[in-house]
Amino acid sequence: MTAIISDELRKKIASVRIFVTDVDGVLTDGGIIMDHRGDELKQFNVRDGHGLKLLIRYGIAVAFLTGRESPVVSRRARDLGIEEVYQGVKDKGSFMADYLGRKELAPSEVAYAGDDIVDIPVFRQVGFAVAVADACREVREAADYVAGEKGGRGAIRETCELILKVQNKWPDVMRRYGIE
């Protein structure tokens, strides 16, 4: 963890029980490749994926929330063991308000990562709002934390490590891999 974080931010991160993330521009670099049949391809960062798996392994749930619909996203979630995948969500703010109620979650228990203005209504409803480094200016300004890395280029891994370190779970991660 290279960033120095305030006690207030540390307190927000310590309460996180679920990490919800946008997909395009956050788990990917925002580019969409289409083949000659119109099938969509996306490139994901393997270290971001491992970070999400670490969160799950150490008791923090993970969910995807995206405005687009793509079978590639469902496949990536399945590969990572992520069961909650919400696609085609056009009003993320309304969705999050309903989600918190359905899951009986306090806003303080939820972290969310985004990159564009459609994510700001969600930021206002969660305890820990994360922007990737290349998010639009308004999103960076609304975030509690701006990752040093870009979307699809390690921002999510950085955030996962931050959560695990603040929650004092990182030493267990290191021991699991034989690093003391």
C-alpha positions in Angstrom: 0.0 0.0 0.0 1.9 3.0 -1.2 -0.8 5.6 -0.6 -1.0 7.3 2.8 -4.6 7.1 3.9 -6.4 9.1 6.5 -7.9 7.6 9.6 -11.4 8.5 8.2 -10.7 6.6 5.0 -9.2 3.7 7.0 -12.5 3.5 9.0 -14.5 3.4 5.8 -12.5 0.6 4.4 -12.5 -1.4 7.6 -16.3 -1.7 7.4 -16.4 -3.1 3.8 -18.2 -6.5 3.5 -19.0 -6.4 -0.2 -17.1 -5.0 -3.1 -19.3 -4.1 -6.1 -17.5 -3.0 -9.3 -18.5 -1.7 -12.7 -17.0 -3.6 -15.6 -16.2 -1.5 -18.7 -13.5 1.0 -18.0 -12.9 -0.5 -14.5 -12.2 -4.2 -15.0 -11.3 -3.5 -18.6 -9.6 -0.5 -20.2 -12.9 0.5 -21.7 -12.2 -0.8 -25.2 -14.7 -3.1 -26.8 -13.5 -5.3 -29.7 -16.1 -6.8 -32.0 -15.4 -9.6 -34.4 -16.9 -9.9 -37.9 -20.0 -11.6 -36.4 -20.6 -8.8 -34.0 -19.5 -10.9 -31.0 -18.0 -8.8 -28.3 -14.5 -9.4 -26.8 -13.1 -7.8 -23.7 -9.6 -7.9 -22.2 -9.3 -8.4 -18.4 -6.3 -8.0 -16.2 -5.4 -11.3 -14.6 -4.0 -9.6 -11.4 -7.3 -7.7 -11.0 -9.0 -11.1 -11.2 -6.7 -12.6 -8.6 -7.4 -9.6 -6.3 -11.1 -10.3 -6.5 -10.6 -13.9 -5.8 -8.5 -13.0 -2.7 -11.3 -10.8 -1.5 -13.8 -13.7 -1.8 -11.3 -16.1 -0.1 -11.0 -13.8 2.8 -14.7 -13.2 3.4 -15.5 -10.1 1.3 -18.2 -10.7 -1.3 -17.8 -9.4 -4.8 -20.5 -8.4 -7.4 -20.4 -6.9 -10.9 -22.8 -4.1 -11.8 -22.8 -2.9 -15.4 -25.0 -1.0 -17.7 -24.0 -3.1 -20.7 -24.9 -6.8 -21.3 -22.3 -9.2 -22.5 -21.9 -13.0 -22.2 -18.2 -12.3 -21.7 -18.9 -10.6 -18.4 -20.9 -13.6 -17.2 -18.1 -15.9 -18.2 -15.5 -13.8 -16.4 -17.6 -13.8 -13.3 -18.1 -17.5 -13.4 -14.3 -18.0 -13.8 -13.7 -15.9 -10.7 -16.4 -17.5 -8.6 -18.5 -14.3 -8.6 -22.2 -15.2 -8.3 -23.7 -11.8 -8.3 -23.7 -10.3 -11.7 -26.1 -7.5 -12.7 -26.0 -6.5 -16.3 -28.1 -4.1 -18.4 -28.6 -1.8 -15.4 -29.4 1.6 -16.8 -30.1 3.4 -13.5 -27.4 2.2 -11.2 -28.4 4.6 -8.4 -31.9 3.1 -8.2 -30.5 -0.3 -8.5 -28.1 0.3 -5.5 -30.9 1.7 -3.3 -32.9 -1.5 -3.9 -29.9 -3.7 -3.6 -29.0 -2.3 -0.1 -32.5 -3.0 1.0 -32.8 -6.5 -0.5 -29.4 -7.6 1.0 -30.0 -5.8 4.3 -26.7 -4.0 3.9 -25.7 -0.8 5.6 -24.2 1.7 3.1 -21.0 1.5 5.2 -20.6 -2.2 4.3 -20.4 -1.6 0.6 -17.5 -0.5 -1.6 -18.0 0.4 -5.2 -15.6 1.1 -8.1 -16.5 3.1 -11.1 -15.1 5.3 -13.9 -17.9 7.4 -15.4 -20.7 9.8 -14.4 -23.3 7.0 -14.3 -21.4 5.7 -11.2 -21.7 8.8 -9.1 -25.3 8.1 -7.9 -23.9 4.8 -6.5 -20.9 6.6 -4.9 -23.4 8.6 -2.9 -25.0 5.5 -1.5 -21.9 3.4 -0.4 -19.4 3.7 2.4 -16.3 3.5 0.2 -16.3 4.9 -3.4 -13.3 4.1 -5.6 -12.4 5.7 -9.0 -9.9 4.2 -11.3 -7.0 6.6 -12.3 -8.4 7.3 -15.7 -12.0 7.9 -14.6 -13.6 11.1 -15.7 -12.8 14.2 -13.6 -16.2 14.3 -11.9 -15.9 10.7 -10.8 -12.4 11.2 -9.4 -13.7 14.2 -7.5 -16.7 12.3 -6.0 -14.6 9.3 -5.0 -13.2 8.5 -1.5 -10.2 7.0 -3.1 -8.6 7.3 -6.6 -6.5 4.3 -7.6 -3.1 5.0 -8.9 -3.7 2.5 -11.7 -6.0 2.8 -14.7 -9.1 0.6 -15.4 -8.2 -2.8 -16.7 -4.6 -2.1 -15.7 -4.4 -3.0 -12.1 -6.7 -0.5 -10.4 -8.9 -3.3 -9.0 -6.0 -5.3 -7.7 -4.7 -2.2 -6.0 -8.1 -1.6 -4.4 -8.4 -5.3 -3.3 -5.0 -5.1 -1.7 -5.9 -1.9 0.1 -9.0 -3.4 1.5 -7.2 -6.6 2.7 -4.4 -4.6 4.2 -6.6 -2.2 6.1 -8.7 -5.1 7.4 -5.5 -6.8 8.5 -6.0 -9.8 6.2 -3.0 -9.2 4.1 -0.6 -11.1 6.4 -2.7 -14.2 6.0 -2.6 -13.7 2.2 1.2 -13.6 2.3 1.4 -16.6 4.6 -0.8 -18.6 2.2 1.8 -18.0 -0.5 4.8 -18.8 1.8 5.8 -15.1 2.2 6.4 -14.0 5.7 
